[in-house]
Amino acid sequence: MAKFRVRVSTGEACGAGTWDKVSVSIVGTQGESPLVPLDRLGKEFTAGAEEDFEVTLPQDVGAVLMLRVHKAPPELPLPLGSRPPDAWFCRWFQLEWGPGATLHFPCYQWLEGAGDLVLQEGAAKVSSEDHHPKLQLQRHEELKARKEMYSWKTYMEGWPHCLDQVTVKDLDLNIKYSEVKNARFYLKVYSAFTELKIKGFLNRTGLWRSLREMKRMFHFHKTPAAEYVFEHWQEDAFFASQFLNGLNPVLIRRCHSLPKNFPVTDEMVAPVLGPGTSLQAELEKGSLFLVDHGILSGVQTNVINGKPQFSAAPMTLLYQSSEAGPLLPLAIQLKQTPGPDNPIFLPSDDKWDWLLAKTWVRNAEFSVHEALTHLLHAHLLPEVFTLATLRQLPRCHPLFKLLIPHIRYTLHINTLARELLIAPGKVVDRSTGLGTGGFSELIKRNMEQLNYSALCLPDDIQARDVGDIPGYYYRNDGMQIWGAIKSFVSEIVSIYYPSDVSVQEDDELQAWVKEIFSEGFLSRESSGMPSLLDTREALVQYVTMVIFTCSAKHTAVSAGQFDSCVWMPNLPPTMQLPPPTSKGQARPEGFIATLPPVNATCDIIIALWMLSKEPGDRRPLGHYPDEHFTEDAPRRSIAAFQRRLVQISREIEERNRSLALPYIYMDPPLIENSVSI
């Protein structure tokens, strides 16, 4: 006879408890015990409960290897009026059989309906460390079941592959929004639609009557940053600053030589550069920067309210006069091929000519940001990381334990996006200048260019040669966050991988990397994306990239969407008239006529309001309430990571006190662990 004390913790979320009956059997080196019910007088497994059960086994099973959990509906009728929830969220089991003899079994899963779940003791182990055949078999069976549950599909040719599900209703509970998050999400949508419908904007297909009328839209959930945008959107310094700290801070690069198709002359830019210098002198000093939206050239455009829409592929030249001076725009060309019908617009031009040119650049920013920086890089790629993690790494693997907080809810929000945003006839098709067809074309083009180094912030900063441009807070804060994540990952890797050989011999790790390469990057060798990892250093870099992309990068390019767009002229989602082919023609009424119609403006602002802020149930970067790691060493690393993030946050808050427009999108408490909205 063997006696054990079983302690069970049920989650606190809405609906986490269950009326179902739970039994356990203990799997040991000498066999498996019969199922023993965890039962006592009254109701067990209520939300938030931690309960103890005394269990007696008829025989000794040897050293404990695993715990098998069985859940089934109750046999007796339930109290009148109550209904059995079909699911139970189990946080963990603990097994005790003597003084100091305790094993912890992390779970943190929903168990739906009747069935079994096998849990390994909490110590993280790579496959080679699980020496017993039963443990090896369990790893294999767990991954086999996950691969059947989570499979790949091609959503559009040339895109990264994604989860093979059509609607969030069909998702497994373990990847779905919590009931609270889901309810708040739809309440937020309903309140936004109701407000704009009452104002009479939502179904109005015509033009805005004036910029003054747009101000009525601006009062829709104002933020301090949005008010700053409204007050400064026409200013050259603010226009330029958005390439550094706005919604899409990843395109600006130092200009070492002017592109041949951008024939800017000294005479054109003399009013901004001032006397005693030239374009060549400034190029040699490194004070000129370029933002090139050339990827938009010739892209398919949309039809909205029966009217064809238009797009441009601008090039913008910028000038940094000194370390203390602001970054300023020097010249804008709206198409890639120079010619008499493609003038170079300048700050010295007529006010409306220059404002219209800048607004075309902002429209290009919207298209490139939403299709590439946000959708492709910050949603579709994290979905690839998520699916590969679920399919290739068992729960006891150290990398699974490290990554699981950073893939929370990603499959839900991306499935929802395919339902409500990027499906034919939905928001992107209804209200953006490119539509789903143009978005798809951009993504295919960018997939041909995308490389591994662009996903690694230090390499990206170096490649764009923007390491010393002043006031680049996305870079400054991002590099600190990258460094903190890399230090944390390095400690975890050093605990479980004693050598480069141990990385090479981890078949589960290698399968994970290979699947990301094949399903996410479509086996394209030119991407530079590894298809295998052979050193600890390479593993640290790779995992740092994954966590940074799923957390800080996503927040940086997502959380400011509403702030940037609620004053729509700052970030127009479409343009209704073609780009100007000459100067001196722009007028206020023509500017208004070029901007999006009222209903498209509302559609986009509601969508970006939804996507800019988490609807509750948040987990900021470094907060790991689900304790997947049970050993002291990784827990010490987690604590050190959390302390470093607190320090970074203090430094950001101190810096922001002196800024007219604080940069908050990389402040650790505001960064979500995962792509969940």
LOGUDREN-980914 format. One record per atom (N, C-alpha, C): residue in one letter; x, y, z. Coordinates in pm, whole numbers, plus 50000, padded with zeros to 5 digits. Atoms other than C-alpha are relative to their C-alpha. Last residue first. Layout:
AXYZ...
//
This chain:
I501024990850048I494925420547021I500445005449864S501325004549954S496725391147185S498895009849963V500904993750097V500215392347036V498594995150033S500285007250124S502105382147349S499155008549907N499125011550022N503715394347671N499874994249860E500645012949973E501895427647640E501004988849971I499735010350100I504015459147660I499314987150042L500994998650108L502435487047866L500194989649890P501355003049949P504235477748190P498925000949893P500325014049968P507515475147988P498614997450058D499905000249854D507435510547838D499544986350049M499035010349961M508045505047467M500215000050151Y500375012850061Y504945523247340Y501004988850026I500415009949898I505275552047585I499894985949946Y500015012550075Y507105579247390Y499784988550098P499305011649943P506105611347566P499914987949908L500785011950035L505015640047337L500754987950053A501334994650030A506235673147482A499054988849961L500425000250140L509135653547630L498605005949984S499494988050068S510815662547962S499575000849853R500464988049930R508815638548177R500425012849928N501254994950056N509325611547915N499505012750069R499774993550128R512965606448012R498745006849948E499194988249971E512105598848375E500265007949872E500884990249936E509315575248271E500755013050030I500894994750104I511665557248032I499085010750058E499194991350086E514335553448302E499145006349889R499704987749925R511785540148551R500785009849913S501224992049994S510505515248293S500245013250074I500184993850132I514015502648223I498785009250002Q498984989650014Q514555496548597Q499865007449867V500414989049911V511275477648629V500975011649987L501104993250068L512255456848324L499475011650084R499434991950108R515595448348487R498905007749927R499334988349939R513865437048807R500585009149891Q501044990849953Q511515414548606Q500625012550063F500614993950118F514415398448422F498965010450041A499014990250048A516225392148752A499475007449877A499994988849906A513085375548894A500985010949955I501244992550021I512725353748583I499985012350090S499844992650125S516375343348608S498775008449969R499094988749971R515925333948974R500205008549875R500794990249924R512905313048874R500855012150039P500764991550093P514995296148605P499145010350073A499134992650092A517515284948871A499205008549900D499544987249945D515035275649147D500765008349896E498685000549936E513205248348957E500445014050043T500105003149857T509425249048899T501355000050070F498715004149946F509175265848557F499864997750150H499605012050074H505615265848425H501364995050045E498625003749965E504445290048692E500394986849934D500015014650018D501395305948532D501444995150018P500775005949889P501515340948683P499854984949988Y500265014250028Y504355350148442Y499244993650116H500945005049898H504655387848423H499594985849963G499305004949882G507815395748222G499104995450112L498735006850024L506045417247962L500684996250131P498884991950050P502575427048075P501294991849989R498795005449937R499795400948107R501195007649945R498674996950051R496385416148038R501084992250074D499295012849991D492925401448097D501415001449942G499955007449873G491285433947985G500804987149990P501284999549930P490365446447638P500004991650127E500485013049955E493975452747529E498665001450073K500005001749855K494385485947354K499404986650038S498964992149933S495315496347002S500094997250150L498695006750008L493505469646799L501095007250078M500065013549944M489965479946895M501404993850011W500284998349856W490675516846837W499984986450068L498724997049937L492265506846507L499845003250148A499115011750003A489105489046395A501315002950073I500535010149907I486815517446508I500944988150006I499744995049864I489045543146336I499464990350104I498605001949963I489105522446017I500265004550143D499695014250001D485335519145982D501424997450051C500565005949877C484745555346081C500384985350012T499284994449885T487105568645812T499534993450129A498725007149994A485585544945556A500855005050116N500225013649949N482085558045639N501304992150008V500345000349858V483145594645607V499894985750052P501384996649969P484925592045274P499704997850148P500995010950000P488735591145267P498585005050025L500025008249879L490765622545183L498894989549996T499035010950013T491285635644829T499914990350117A500535009750096A488095656644832A500934988149982I501105007449937I489255674045150I499494989049908F499405008049893F492545684044986F498944991450067G499405011650064G490675695444675G500674990750101E501105008950038E488475718044888E500524987549929P500625006749885P491545732645061P498894990349961R500854990649929R493305739144730R499374992750118A500665004549876A496115721744545A499235011450065Q501405003650023Q496835731844183Q499254996950129G500844988250013G500105750944220G498534997149981K500124991549882K502375721444152K499025011549972S499394986850014S501985694343893S499805007750128T498975001050104T501135657543863T500675013349972P499844988450088P499155655144185P501154998149902P498934991049955P498505620044321P500155011749903P498635004450030P495145605744209P501045009850052L499564993750124L491895614344392L501444995849972Q501075001350100Q490085592944653Q500315007149868M500034986950066M493015585844888M499074998749879T500145000550146T492845557245138T500015014249947P499935013950047P493635548845501P499834998549849P501185003950078P494475585045585P500134985949945L499745013850044L497055588145864L498824995049916N498645004049965N497445624245982N500354986149950P499044994650098P494345635445792P501464996550032M499785007650123M492365610446008M500965006249900W500044988250086W492715626546349W500424995249862V501324994449967V491785593146509V499865013949938C501014999750106C494665577846313C498725007250035S499554994550128S497895582746505S498875002649903D499434986649979D496575578346859D500355006749868F501114990749979F494415549146742F500515014250018Q500804998650122Q497375530546596Q498875010250016G500184986150037G499735537746885G499095002149880A500684992549894A499435503747056A499745014649962S501455002149990S500175484046739S499335009850095V500614996650129V503685490946609V498484998450002A499474987650056A505435493346948A499295004049871T500574988649928T503185466847105T500445013249937H501434998950028H504055441446837H499395012150069K500174995450139K507765448446860K498535001749968A499654985950015A507775446147241A499765005249858S500344991149888S505895413147274S500295014549965C501345002849946C505725387146997C499585009850108T501014997950104T508665401546803T498604998550056F500074985650029F510845404547116F498915003049897I500674993549887I510025368747223I499855015049974V501395004749990V510835354046881V499275007550110M500774994450112M513985374946827M498534996250011T500174985849969T515285365647173T499175006749892V501104999449903V514635329147086V499755014450045Y501255004150064Y516755332146772Y498835001350096Q500424989650094Q519625351646929Q498614997049943V500374988249920V519835327547223V499495011149909L501285002749935L519765297346990L499535012050081A501034998950103A522535311646772A498614997750059E500114985950037E524705317247079E498915002149896R500814993549896R523995282047205R499805014849967T499254994849885T525295268546877T499045006050102D498925009049959D524025246046595D500865005550113L499144992249911L520605259446503L501094990950053L499485007549886L518665245846208L500875009450082S500815012250003S516545259745925S500514990150104P499395013249977P517905294246003P499004988649982M500645005849882M516215324145838M500604986150022G499005000649893G518665340045595G499444994250128S500474992649882S515635349145385S501065000550110S499524986350005S517545338545072S499535008450118E498634999149949E516995302045167E500505014450006R499254990950087R513225304545117R501395002450059S498735006650035S511735273745284S500865008649907L500245007550124L508275290345284L501284994149943F499174993350100F509355315645548F500054992249870G500064985549988G506605306745793G500745007349890E501394995450001E505835270545710E499895015250004S500775005250114S509315258945604S498605005849994F499364997050129F511555280245828F499114995849883I500124985550018I509215278946128I500575004049864E501404997450036E508975241246083E499745015049982K500235003950139K512765237846071K498575003049958V499354990250087V513215257446393V499714996949853W500684987049981W510685236246581W500575010449904A501265001250074A512095203746439A499205012950008Q499684999150143Q515575214446555Q498744998949914L499614986350033L514285221246907L500235001549850E501244992349991E512555187446921E500265014749967D500825002150120D515655169646791D498725008250004D501384998749954D517915184347060D499074999349878E500615013349979E521275170446946E498575000650051Q500065007650124Q522575202846792Q499234986950015V500954993250089V521725223047101V499814991849872S501335002649944S523425197647330S498915007349920V500425013450042V526465198947100V498604997050052D500564999050135D526725236347150D499494986649952S499014998750108S527215229847520S499285002149867P498634998049950P525545229047863P501035002449890Y499135004150110Y522035234747723Y501455002550041Y500475012750059Y519415235347999Y500864995149884I500435009849900I520735261648240I499774986449935S498815005449933S522735281047979S499634989550106V499305009250090V519615284947765V501194993750070I500825012250012I517675299948055I500714989749912E499945007449873E520475324648134E499214987049992S498675005749988S520825334947769S500144991950129V499965012250082V517075339747740V501354993150014F500895009949940F517095364448030F500074986849924S499345004349877S520105383547895S499204989050068K498875008550038K518515384547549K500754994950123I500505013150044I515215397147688I501164990749968A500555006849881A516925425147881A499494986249964G498915004449913G519065434747581G499514992550122W499315011250067W516075435547346W501104994650090I500875011649984I514185457447596I500644987749937Q499965003949859Q517105481647615Q499144987650025M498715006449974M517485481747238M500134995850146G499995013550057G513785488347197G501304992850026D500755008749910D513865517847435D500024985649951N499404999949866N516625535447243N499314990250094R498715007049998R515465524946895R500564999150142Y500295014050034Y511825534446947Y501284991950004Y500345007049875Y513095565647123Y499584985549975Y500605012150059Y514915579446818Y499644990650116G501455000049980G515535614646955G499284988049944P500534996249869P519025617446807P498474999150006I500934989150025I520225597046507I499315003850131D499634987849928D523195576746632D499055011649974G499625002049861G522335540446555G500255012850076V500704989649925V520455548546236V500324998950150D499004990049960D522635529645989D499355011850072R500574987250042R519675510845836R500915011750039A500205000550146A521655478345854A499445013249947Q498704998950067Q522905487046205Q499845000349848I499514986449976I519415493546339I501325002349927D500814991050081D518195461346176D500465014550015D499575001550139D521045440846322D499255009749909P498644994350014P520345454346673P500534999249856L499924985449991L516575448546626L501435005349988C499134998649882C516675412546502C500355014850014L500815003649882L513715407846265L500795001450130A501004989549981A515445426645981A499134997350121S499384988749931S518435403246025S499015011350024Y499875002449856Y516305372945942Y500535012350073N498875008049956N515375384945596N500105000150152L499845001149855L512245396645420L501204991550036Q498884991749953Q512655405845053Q500374997350146E498845002550086E510505379144882E501245007450049M499505013449968M508065379745174M501224996549915N499124998949884N507785417345119N500554986450042R498764992950036R506455412844767R500975000350118K499215008850087K503955386144875K501325006649962I499435010649916I502795408045164I500854990549916L498904994549920L502345437944934L500694989250082E498894997450091E500275417644687E501215005550074S499415012950033S498085404344967S501215001749909F499285005049882F497475439245101F500724987149967G498764992349990G496575451044749G500844995950119G499135003550112G494045423044703G501335007350006T499345012849971T492605427545051T500954996049888G500875011549990G491875464044982G500784987350028L499455011650072L494545488344869L499064988250001G499714996950140G492935521644953G500504988249920T498604996150023T491415508845275T500255001549851S499614986549959S487735509545377S501465003749982R501004989350001R485545480745266R500635013950002D500624998550132D488205455745164D499055011949994V498934996350093V490315460545478V499445002249859V499504986449979V487185461145695V501065004149898K499914995149862K485405430345555K500785013350004G501194992849958G484205422545203G500035005550140P500674992150106P486825395845138P498735006550054A500805008350091A488435384745468A499365008849893I499345001650130I491105407945610I499274990449907L499204989050054L489315423145907L500494997649858L500634986849993L486455402846057L500775011249929E501464999350007E487065365646004E499495014049972R500385006150128R490775365245919R498484999849982A499634990750107A491335390046203A499624994449863L501014989450001L489395367346440L500295010249890T501195006150060T491675338346348T498885010249989N499735001350144N494635361246419N498854993249926I500104986950065I493205372546753I500274998949851H501354994549995H492505336746867H499925013149921L500815007050100L495785321746747L498575005149999T499604995850135T497745348346935T499144993149894Y501104993850075Y495785343247261Y500375003849856R501355000049943R498945335147461R499045008149913I500875003950112I502035329647242I498534999950045H499854990550109H504495348047468H499224996049875P500654987249968P503455330947791P499995009749882I501465000949991I504145296947624I499365013150045L500744993150106L507675306547516L498495000350020L499554986350020L509845298747819L499075007749906K500284992749877K507945267647924K500375014749988F501464998749991F507965255347565F499645008250124L500404989350091L511685263147543L498485001649996P499724986649945P512395243047857P499585011349908H498794994750064H510585212347717H500285014050054C498875000949907C508105197547966C501295005849942R500164990649890R505095209847769R501184999850097P500885004849892P506225192047454P500035009550118L499375000149867L507745212947173L499034994950104Q498685006449998Q506975206446804Q500664999350138R499915012550074R503285213346741R501314992450023L501015009649955L502505239947000L500194986449935T499765003149858T505785258346941T499004989550049A498845009049993A505405256046562A500304996150144L500395013350047L501905270546588L501164990150008T500965006249908T502995299846803T499684985749958F499265003949879F506115309046603F499084992350096V499105011050039V504025308646284V500784995050122E500865011850010E501355329846453E500814987749958P500255005849867P504095353946559P499064988049998L498795007049956L505005356946187L499864994850144L499875012750072L501415364646082L501264992450042H501105009449978H500795390446354H500244986649930A500395000349858A503685414946409A498784991250026H498905001949905H505655410846085H499544997950143L499035010650032L502845404445838L500994997850114L500625013050030L499895423845983L501054989049979H500955005049901H501725452346160H499494985949967T499444998649866T504895461445973T499084993950104L498705006549980L503605447045645L500495000850145A499825012650072A499955453545559A501264992550043E501065009749970E499075479345824E500224986649931H500095004149860H502395497645823H498974989150019V498845008449969V502935497745448V499944995250145S500055012550078S499415510145376S501144990650036F501135008449957F499265536045656F500064986549929E499665005649869E502755549145577E498894990950051A499085011150028A501735553345214A500444993350130N500835010950052N498785574245335N500864987849965R500675006049883R501205594845545R499064988849957V499005008249931V503355600545235V499364993150120W499805012050081W500285612245045W501044990750064T501145008849970T499545635845336T500054987449914K499745006849873K503045650545307K498874990350034A498905009650022A502425658044940A500314992250127L500545011450074L499035673645022L501084989649975L500825007949907L500595695745290L499434987749930W499105006949909W503315707445048W499214991150097D499205009750076D500885716344770D500844991450095W500875011550026W498505732145024W500694989649913K500395007449880K501185755145173K499194987449968D501274995349944D502625765944837D499574990950115D501164999450089D506155752844790D498805006350069S500174986250048S509125761745013S498845001449903P500594991749894P508815729145208P499745014449955L499034994149908L509465710844878L499305008150108F500634990049913F507615687844639F500965004150112I499445001649865I509555670144366I499465011450085P499164989549941P507335669444059P500564996150136N499695005349866N506155637343892N500905010050072D501285002049931D504415647843568D500194994450141P500724987449989P507645663043431P498654998850071G500484994750127G509575631243508G499205012750021P500004985350013P511065609643778P499515004349863T499354996250125T509935573043812T499965015149984Q498635004950006Q509285561744170Q500745004449874K499895012250079K506175582344234K501474996649981L501125008949971L505285607944503L500014987149919Q500415003750136Q508585627044524Q498994988750014I500895011650017I509085644644857I499714998249852A500615001750132A511885668544955A499154987449999L499374991550101L513705682745258L499244999549867P500105004750138P511715669145553P500615010149904L500924992450085L513065679245894L499934993949861L499975006250132L514695660846188L498945007149916P500965010450038P514815685146476P500334993949865G501084995650088G517915703346599G499074988749963A501044993149923A520005694646906A498805003649913E500515009049896E522165668446740E498865006350078S499015001649894S522475690346435S499404990850104S499064988750006S520735697346105S501114998950103Q499744997849858Q519125662946064Q501085010850011Y498744993349963Y517685663345713Y500065001950151L500054993049872L515025641545553L501385004950040L498654996949955L514405629445196L499905008850125T499914988149915T511025613145132T501445001650047M498684999749937M510355588744848M500095013250075P499144988349984P506745581844757P501404996850052A498805007149952A504955551544612A501095010450025A498734994650048A501435565444564A501134991550056S498855002149913S497955550344591S501235006649938F498674997750058F494525557144448F501094998150106Q499104993449907Q490915546544501Q501415000649940P498625005249995P488255538244245P500865008450093K498994990950056K484725549144344K501394993550006G500114999350145G481775525144390G501035008849933N501254993150032N481545532144764N499845001949849I500784997549879I485165521244789I498785008349963V501184992150033V487095505144501V499175001250126N501335004749961N490605492644578N498915008749939T500784991249913T494145495644446T498544995550004Q501445000050027Q496605469744313Q499275009250098V500815009449924V500255479044366V498525001649966G500815008750085G502125496444087G499104990450073S500064996450142S504795510444319S499194989849921L501384997350041L503895503444682L499865002549850I500695012950008I507255486544754I498555001849955G499995005450135G508845520044669G499264986949985H501185008750005H507835534945004H499874993449862D500395003950136D511335549345052D498834990250008V501105009549980V512195568645367V499424997149862L500965003050106L515605584845332L498934990550052F500675012849980F517985601945571F498904998449895L501185002050083L520525629845534L499454985850017S501144993149941S522955640845809S498724998849917G500955009849948G525695615745736G498755006250059K500114998349855K528435642145705K499064989750063E498725004349942E529265629245355E499995001350152L499915014550017L525615631845251L501284994750066E500845005849896E525515666845400E499964984849990A499354997949870A528485677745192A499194993650111Q498865009049992Q526995662144879Q500715001350135L500475013749983L523645679144937L501174990450018S500605005750121S525365712544981S499504986050032T500005014750004T526685735845253T499324995549871G498735006149963G527675771945316G500014984950001P498794997050077P524215787245320P501204991750046G499324987649967G521035771245456G501285001849922L498605002849962L519995734745440L500735012750043V499965007549874V516265743345449V501444997850046P500714992949894P516135771345190P500024992950135A499224989349937A518935754144991A499235007450109V499995001749854V516855722944928V500775010950073M501295003549941M515745728344571M500025001050152E500884988350007E518885746544460E498664997350069D499614990549896D521085718344579D499055012050005T498854991450028T519205694244355T500295009150119V500034987849918V516915664244422V501275008049971P499034989750039P516855639144135P499845013350075F500484989449910F515125609444308F500925012149980N501374996550040N515375581544047N499385010550092K499994993950133K519155580344079K498615004249954P500445009350104P518825574244452P499945007149864L501374998150045L520825599944650L499624989549896S499994994250135S523965586244809S498555001049955H498594998050033H524755577545170H500195005449859C499814999150144C521165581445295C501465003349970R499064989550039R520685569545652R500234999349850R498615004550007R517585548045694R500895011749958I499014989550020I513965553845795I501424994250001L499614998050139L511705523745747L501155009749981V499075010350045V511215508546095V500505002149857P498664994549980P509445535346299P501114991049946N499205008550089N505975527546159N501475004250005L500575013350016L503415540246410L500914990349925G501415001850030G505345570246526G499654985549983N500725004349880N508665573746703N498504998549979L499165004949891L511295578146434L499184993650111F499175010850055F509345581846109F500894993850107Q500795012350001Q506765601246312Q500744988449934S499805007649876S509405627246391S499234986950001A498755007750004A509465638546028A500164991150123F500065009450113F505805649146021F501244991049999F500815011249953F506235664646367F499854989549891A499235007449899A509145686046248A499214988150052D498975008350062D507285695945931D500774991550102E498644995149980E504215708446118E501034990349940Q499544992950120Q500775700545972Q501475004250008W499905008650117W499975673246228W500535007049875H498704998250068H500855694946530H500104993049865E499454986449991E497605701946720E501225002149910F500944990350056F495725670746611F500605014149996V500035001950145V498735648346676V499125010649935Y498744994550049Y499125662947026Y500054998949847E500144985449997E495435656247094E501275006849948A500864996250112A495925620246981A499805015149995A499205001050122A498865616347219A499185004149878P499024988950007P496835629647512P500834999749872T498885003249911T494005605147424T500965011949995K498714993250014K490585613047277K501034994650099H498985006149912H487785587347281H501395006249981F500245014149971F485725600046984F501194994550079H500395000749859H486275637647006H499634985850042F498825000149914F488215635146679F499624998750148M499515013849994M485075625746489M501154999050100R501045007349926R483555659646570R500394985350016K499724998649857K486895674846465K498934993150084M499235011649954M486285660446120M500305000750149E500945010949973E483565686446073E500744987650051R500714997149876R486175713946115R499024988850034L499155004849891L488355697745850L499315002550134S498894991149966S485435703545615S500884993450105R500314986550046R482395687745454R501165009650023W500074990949886W483755652445482W499765014249946L498794993449951L483025634245163L499745006850133G499444988450068G480125610745101G501275005350062T499015003950101T479325575245207T500695011949933R499964988950095R477565582745534R501124997749900N500505004650130N476795549645707N500035011049894L499635013750033L478875554046024L499594995949858F498835001550086F478875591846052F500094986149936G500394999450140G475445600846190G501134997949902K499484987650058K476655609646539K499695001349851I500784988949945I474365582546678I500465013349940K501315000550067K475985557346444K499135011550047L499844994050132L479415568046563L498714999649919E499674985849991E478525562246927E500075006449862T501174992549955T476755529246864T500285014950001F500974999350108F479605514846658F498805008650038A499444991650105A482125523546927A499025001649884S500064986149955S479995509747211S500525009549893Y501394995350002Y479395477247023Y499915014750040V500434998650139V483085471546950V498615006249994K499264988650053K484045478147314K499605002649855L500624988249941L481335454347436L500655012849946Y501224997250076Y482655428647190Y499225011850057F499684997050139F486175430147333F498745004049924R499554986050006R484995432047692R500325004249858A501144991349974A483005399947653A500395014749989N500895000550114N485925381647489N498825009550017K499374992650109K488385392747755K499075000649879V499954985949965V486065381748036V500585008249885E501354994550011E485225348247875E499995015050028S500815002849881S488925341047826S498625006349982Y500144989549900Y490145343847470Y499244994750122K501074990050012K490695310447299K500175011150103I499464989250082I493945290747267I498985011249982N498664996149954N493355265847548N500625011049915L500054990449889L489615265047480L501375005050041D499825006749872D490205248147142D500045010550111L498695001349937L489045269846855L499914992250131D499505013850013D485865263046654D501314997750074K500925009149930K484025294446766K500524985750000V499555001549861V487095314746664V499084990750079T500664990949907T486185308346301T500474997550143V500714989450070V487865293245995V499455010450097Q501334998049942Q490535270746143Q499365012049932D501095005050085D493685256345984D498675000350076L500835010349937L496195277746172L498834996449910C500694996349876C498545297445946C499174988350051H501125008949973H501025295545659H499445002850139P499675010449902P503175325745583P498774991450025W500044995549860W501785343545276W500604989150089G498924990649976G502855335844917G500025005950139E498715003950058E499545319744826E501035011050024M499804994050133M496765330545061M501384995949951Y501124990550008Y495375312345365Y500035007349867T499624988350079T497615281945322T498795009149990K500674998450128K496845257645604K500615012149927W499704988350086W498645243245903W499055000749882S499385002850130S497385219546172S500125012949918Y499574987350058Y496705223246544Y500734997249870M500904989349957M494655194446691M500325013249929E501345002650052E496325166046500E499045011350032K499924998250145K499775180846561K498664997149933R500014985650029R498885184546928R500045002649849A501344994849977A497935147846960A499925014849964K500875005750103K501195136446799K498585005550014L499804992350123L503135160447019L499134994649887E500494986449980E501665145547336E500125008149872E501475000350010E502145110047209E499405014050019H500405003050137H505855115447141H498495000749984R499654988150080R506525132347476R499504998049857Q500974989649967Q504625103847651Q500275012749919L501265003050068L506665077547470L498975011050024Q499794997450143Q509925093647581Q498704997749922L499954985550016L508655094747939L500205003849853K501374994849983K507615058347928K499955015149982P500815001950122P510995048547779P498585005650012H500905011649992H512835063448081H499154998949874H499375012850032H515765086248000H499024988349996D501095009049959D514015119847976D500434985749964E499995001149854E517215140547967E498884991150053S498945009349960S517725134247593S500084998150152S500365014050023S514345150147520S501054990250052V499945003150142V515135183547679V499824985049985K499005009450051K513955186948035K499944999449848A499874999350145A512095212748243A501124990749954A498654996450046A511405201548599A500094999649849G499784986750053G507645201848657G501385003549951E499514991749889E506835164848691E500625012749942Q498685003349946Q505185152148375Q500315009150118L499104989349960L501455154948319L501324994450048V498815005249934V499155131748127V500955011450027L498894991050019L495625143448046L501184994650079D498805001249918D492675120448003D501025010749964G498745003550062G489165125547874G501144999450099A499375011649937A485595136347929A501314997049929G500685012850011G484595171347828G500724989050075E501374999750049E487085199847797E499434986049993L500375013750035L490215201248013L498535000449961W501425003649995W491555236548014W499854985349961Q500755003750120Q495245239548081Q498534998550032Y500414987550064Y497655254948331Y499324997449865C501005003750101C499165220748415C499615012449918P500704988650060P502265222748631P499034995249892F500395002850138F503035190048815F499255012149943H500934990050051H504965195349140H499744997249853L499864997850144L506575166149323L498925009649954T501074993150071T507045165349697T500365001349852A500155007450126A509075143449932A498795005649925G499074995350103G510205167850199G499894992949868P499354987149971P508495148250475P501015003649891G499155000649882G506555120150310G500645013550022W500085013349938W504265111350024W500954998550118E499155001249881E503385144549859E499854986150059L500025013449944L502065150449505L500964999450117Q498825002349916Q501185185049381Q499844986650069F500125010749899F498825191849094F501304999650079W498945009549972W498645224148894W499544989150097R498724992949994R496565251948741R501144990150023C499135004849892C493555231748627C501335007449995F498644994950016F490945249548419F500814996150123W499354997349871W487845227848400W501395005349970A498554997849999A485435224848108A500485003150142D499305011150062D482015210348039D501505001150015P499054994650099P480155232448281P500844988549947P498585003249990P477465211048446P500855007149895R499635006150127R474125229048474R501504997150003S498604998050037S472455238648800S500324991949874G499714986650053G468705243248842G501455002249962L501004994050087L468065213449067L500445014049956P501054992549932P471205199449220P499095007149900L499524988049934L473075175948985L498865007050073P500624987650045P471905141048908P500545011950079L501224996549928L474445114048998L499405012849945E501025010350023E476965099448751E498685003750065P500465006949880P479175130248730P498884990149967P501214994249942P480735138448391P499574992150124A501225005750057A484315125848338A498785006550065K501174991749968K487855138548393K498804994249929H501195004150076H490955116548412H498815008350046V501204993649949V494375129648514V498834995949911R501075000450099R497445107948463R498735005450064L501335000049938L500435118348672L498985000049887M501044991450055M503925110248552M498724998850082L499624994050128L507275094748644L498995010449954V501084993550074V506995084749010V500555006849875A499744985650008A509695060749126A498955006549910G498614996350020G508145026549189G500175015249999V499764998950145V504475018349134V501465003949971D498934990450027D503895005049488D500275000249850Q498655005350011Q500584986849515Q500985011449972P499935014149958P496974991949620P501394994049990L499855008750115L497335030149606L500134985550046T499305012549966T495945052049882T500034991049878V500125010650099V495075088249808V500814987950045E499165011249960E494395115850060E499734988449905F500645013050001F492985146849889F501014989550044D499165011549967D493875183449940D499164987250002E500605010649919E492195213249774E500964988450017E498885009449986E493245246949634E499554989550100A499795009049885A490185265949510A501344992749991G499114994249900G490185296149277G500344990950116A499034990350049A487155284449076A500805005950116T500624987050027T485465254449236T501115009849960F499504993350120F487145220649200F499195012549963E498574997850018E485205200049452E500225008849877K499544997750136K481595202149567K501505002449997G500134986550054G480515186549894G500585001149860L501334994349979L481745155750077L499955014349948R500304998549860R484915141849924R498635006550012D501404997949963D486235130149593D499895001550150L499764989049907L489495128449403L498635005150043P500804987750005P488775094649248P500455010250104V500514997549865V491645069549221V499215013049996L500534986549979L492395055048878L499415001250140P501374997950048P494345022648905P499605014650023S501055003249904S498105025948958S498635000849934E500954989149982E500625024648677E498894995750094G501375002050044G503725003248656G499155012350026Q500405014149987Q507184997548801Q498544997849961T499065008650072T508885029848687T499584985350003G498665001249946G505875049648793G500874990649919V499195008350088V502615062948655V501425000050055I498584996549994I500245075948920I500784990049915S499175011949981S496535075348850S501465004349993V498605000050039V494165104148902V500584985950012S499255011149941S490425109448911S501455001049953V498605000950037V488305140348849V500644988450075K499205007849906K484515141648850K501424998249947D499555013250042D482735168848657D500864993550108W500775010049926W480995197548838W500484985949966T500765010450071T483695221348714T499204991550099G500405011649921G485495253248806G499174990149920A498855009249983A487255276448558A499634987550078G500265013250056G484005292348437G501104990050020C501425002950010C485215328048497C499804986549931A500744993750109A488925326448566A498534996250004E500964990349948E490295317148909E499125006149893G499854986050042G492095285348809G498895008950052T500894996450111T491825253049008T500165014849969S500354985850009S494705240949227S499175002449874V500444995650132V495015204449331V499615014750006R500504986349988R496915188749623R499715005249859V500104993150128V497315150949626V499385013850025R500884988549985R498555134749947R500035007649868F499594987150054F499935100349882F499005010650042K500894988749971K499775066450050K500615013049948A499254987550006A501305034749908A499035011550020M500854988150000M500005000050000M500895012450000
//
